[in-house]
Amino acid sequence: MDLDYTYVTLKPTEQIGMHAQESFELSAVITGQGERIIGDTTSQFKAGDLVLVPPNMPHCWIFDSACTDKKGHIVNMCLSFSHDFLDKIEICFPQTHEELSVFKNLDHALTFPKDAGDKIISLMKEMRSKDQTSRTLFAIEIILEISEALPNSKNAGQYQLTYSLDQRLKQVEIFVACNYARQIGIEDLAKHVGMNKSAFCAFFKRATGKTFVTYLNEYRLERVLYLLKSDPKDNISQIAYACGFQTISHFNHLFLAHYGCSPRTFLNGHKQR
């Protein structure tokens, strides 16, 4: 599809993990804050954050579960558009050739000055109530606004596939931080860092002294512990599932082995402090 618009309201843990797409992605945060990862760059974001991510650049937004609306949700908007859509704009508006040429050759993500960002976000909000034809007209206006703002935009992240040990481990850490709540296939992760499955498993064990599965389980357990401490009233099973564990029996077994007590015993002790 040349153009796609989404306005989503969801729990922080339901936000899509690390991904890349073949289209440009203009993302605006309405409610929420946390840490965003774009390519090799990690930075903080808050409500009002507007970023343009070029095609094929890995990225994700990690939302703080403590910063939501009254229903426990975060809100964001996304406008995705292809190179073909930009070509069609250029045909209709030949005077935009120079700006759109820069646009099409972006190798890094962009943030924008506040006045331009506020105007673009306002237009994106209006798109929510429009039909597809009207959204197309709004998208053209937004892209022309972005083109005008390009000279004053700032680099928000870029990406190079790297092969040093430290950089590969960093890529693994980022991937897990973005996707721990979902099922993670070792094949997909290995491909993400430019290795086959067997080479990745050997590399990770040699570099960390533990298997990737052990590392992933420990990361998930740390997230569970953080959430239990943050809100002891929360349901243990729901937290375990939200952190990526598939069965409660397996979770209980790992928690006991790692922390020396059951999740319930830990929670009861924490409540009494």
Buried (B, 14 or more C-beta within 10 A) or exposed (E): EBBBBEBBBBBBBEBBBBEBBEBBBBBBBBBBBBBBBBBBBBEEBEBEBBBBBBBEBBBBBBBBBEBBEEEEBBBBBBBBBBBEBBEBBBEEBEEBEEBBEEBBEBEBBBBBEEEBBEBBBEBBEEBEEEEEEEBBEBBBBBBBBBBEBBEEBEEBBBBEEEEEEEBBBBBBEBBBBBBBBEEBEBEEBBEBBEBEBEEBBEBBBEEEEEEBEBBBBEBBBEBBBEBBEEEBEEEBEEBBBBBBBEEEEEBBEBBBEBBEEBBEEBBEEEEEE
